[in-house]
Amino acid sequence: MTYTPPNLSIKSWAEEDRPREKLLHKGKSALSDAELLAILIGSGSAQDSAVSLAQKVLQSAANNLNELGRRSIPELQTFKGIGQAKAVTIAAAMELGRRRQLSRIVDKPQVSRSRDAFDAIAPILVDLQHEEFWILNLNRANRVMSRSRISMGGMAGTVVDAKIVFRKALHAEASAIILCHNHPSGNLNPSQADLDLTRKLVRAGQSIDIPVLDHLIVSERGYYSFADEGKL
């Protein structure tokens, strides 16, 4: 690939180096994250080409697409060359990527380990700036039939009513459930309230024959499994 100064218009690049042409001739997997983002941005600024601008945007998010997906429209607009329309385009693309992950639920993934449960709920929870509580509704083969949001709160927590948890599970005709909530702070350690709630819901599930198989705490750093840690 030939060297191209960062402020040189993409139209001046060799054709094989231009992101759109590269995608058409080599396929989307041949492009870097910055090149794909540059296609969304379309054009750069007087100082930066679209690719150079895309690199700066990615660097601000530690070159992590999950982190980029958490950026607000005003945050994206702090970059010279990115106005409201381009910021909205980036945000829309990030949301489509998240929804693409969510659409995998039609496959009814089987949960045989905590990582399977994390993969099923992570697209919903990892980017949130507030706390939410969800359940995964499983059939007898431990396949995820659906997800149900129980409650949403603020940065520090959310209120969970056991009656609502099992009403949702019964409505989904679940044979078992997995509890899931996020910690926006990134701290994966369960609080005493988390431990108390888990024990309460496990006992309630036993009484109506809908076992609680696990409770996951989710953040962008990963997850904590109560079952893996022997806390159920």
Residue, then its C-alpha position, 0 to 999 in steps of 0.5 A: m500500500t502506498y503512503t498517503p499523508p493524513n490530510l490528503s483527500i481520499k479522492s487523491w489516494a491510489e484507488e486500491d487504498r480508498p476504503r469504499e473501493k477496497l471494500l468492493h474489490k477485497g470484501k468488508s473483512a479486508l478493512s480495518d475498523a478505522e476504514l469502515l468508520a471512515i466510510l460512515i464519516g464520508s469526508g474528513s476536515a481540512q486537517d484530516s482525511a476521513v480515515s485519519l479522523a476515524q482513527k482519532v475517534l477510535q483512539s478516543a475510545a481506546n480502539n474499542l468498538n464497545e466503548l465507541g458504542r457508548r459515546s453520545i452524539p455530543e461527545l462524537q461532535t467534539f471532533k472537528g469534522i464531525g457534525q450532528a449528521k455524521a455523529v448520528t450516522i456513527a451512533a446508528a451504525m453502533e446500534l445496528g451492530r448491537r441489534r444484530q447481536l440481539s437478533r441471534i436469539v432466534d437461534k435459541p442458544q443453549v446455555s451449558r455454561s455461564r459464558d453462554a448466558f453472558d453472550a445472550i445478555a451482554p448486547i443489552l447490558v454492557d453499554l448501559q449507563h444505568e442499572e437494569f435487571w433482566i432474566l433469561n427464560l430457558n426451556r427444558a433443554n436450557r435453550v434461551m427462549s426469550r429475555s425479559r426486563i424486570s426493572m431499570g434504575g440509576m447508576a447505583g441500583t434498581v429495585v427488583d420485585a420477586k413477584i414480577v420476576f416469576r410473573k414474567a417467567l410464567h408468562a414466558e412458560a420458562s422451565a428455568i431462569i437466569l438472573c442478569h443485571n449490570h454494574p455501570s461502574g464496571n465493578l463485578n463484585p456482588s454487593q450484599a444486596d445482590l447476594d440477599l436478592t439472589r438467595k431470595l429469588v432462588r428460594a422463590g423459584q424452588s417453591i414454584d418449580i422454576p429453578v434459578l440456574d445462575h445470576l450474572i453481573v455484567s459490565e464492559r469488563g466481563y461478568y461475574s457468575f454466582a453459580d461459578e463462584g458457588k454463591l447460589 
